[in-house]
């Protein structure tokens, strides 16, 4: 009885992993591409004109906060699904 329960839990975990793989791949693409673009802009020093005014800096901080909140919530949802 315990063996079949453990096997069922392993199967469910595997199915959740398979079902969530497209979302994880999408998340990785949506995270990696902007990070690459920002890294490229920083390497070319093209970011300075966008950060001249305090309102622009505030918008960057708000955007970073939203990105981090989205990452944390998606990690929480994926872990909770297991």
C-alpha positions in Angstrom: 0.0 0.0 0.0 2.8 2.5 0.9 4.8 1.5 -2.1 1.9 2.2 -4.5 1.3 5.5 -2.8 4.9 6.5 -3.1 4.9 5.4 -6.8 1.8 7.5 -7.4 3.4 10.5 -5.8 6.5 10.1 -8.0 4.3 9.8 -11.1 2.3 13.0 -10.2 5.6 14.9 -9.6 6.8 13.8 -13.0 3.6 14.8 -14.7 3.7 18.2 -13.0 7.3 18.7 -14.1 6.3 17.8 -17.7 3.2 20.0 -17.6 5.1 23.0 -16.3 8.1 22.7 -18.6 6.6 25.0 -21.3 5.9 27.7 -18.7 9.4 27.3 -17.3 10.9 27.6 -20.8 8.8 30.7 -21.6 9.9 32.2 -18.3 13.5 31.5 -19.0 13.3 33.1 -22.5 11.4 36.1 -21.1 14.0 36.5 -18.4 17.2 35.8 -20.4 16.4 38.0 -23.4 15.8 41.2 -21.5 18.9 40.5 -19.3 21.0 40.0 -22.5 19.7 43.2 -23.9 20.4 45.2 -20.7 23.9 43.6 -20.5 24.6 44.6 -24.1 23.4 48.1 -23.5 25.5 48.4 -20.4 28.6 47.1 -22.2 28.1 49.8 -24.9 27.2 52.5 -22.3 23.9 53.3 -24.0 21.9 53.4 -20.8 23.0 56.8 -19.5 20.6 58.9 -21.6 17.7 56.8 -20.2 18.6 57.4 -16.6 19.2 61.2 -16.6 16.0 62.2 -14.8 14.8 61.0 -11.4 11.5 59.8 -12.8 13.3 57.5 -15.2 15.3 56.1 -12.4 12.1 55.5 -10.4 10.5 53.8 -13.4 13.6 51.5 -13.6 13.3 50.6 -9.9 9.6 49.9 -10.2 10.2 47.7 -13.2 12.9 45.8 -11.4 10.6 45.3 -8.4 7.8 44.0 -10.6 10.2 41.6 -12.4 11.5 40.3 -9.1 7.9 40.0 -7.7 6.9 38.0 -10.8 9.9 35.7 -10.4 9.2 35.0 -6.8 5.5 34.4 -7.3 6.2 32.0 -10.3 8.7 30.1 -8.2 6.2 29.9 -5.3 3.5 28.7 -7.7 5.7 26.0 -9.2 6.9 24.8 -5.8 3.3 24.7 -4.5 2.2 22.6 -7.5 4.6 19.9 -6.5 
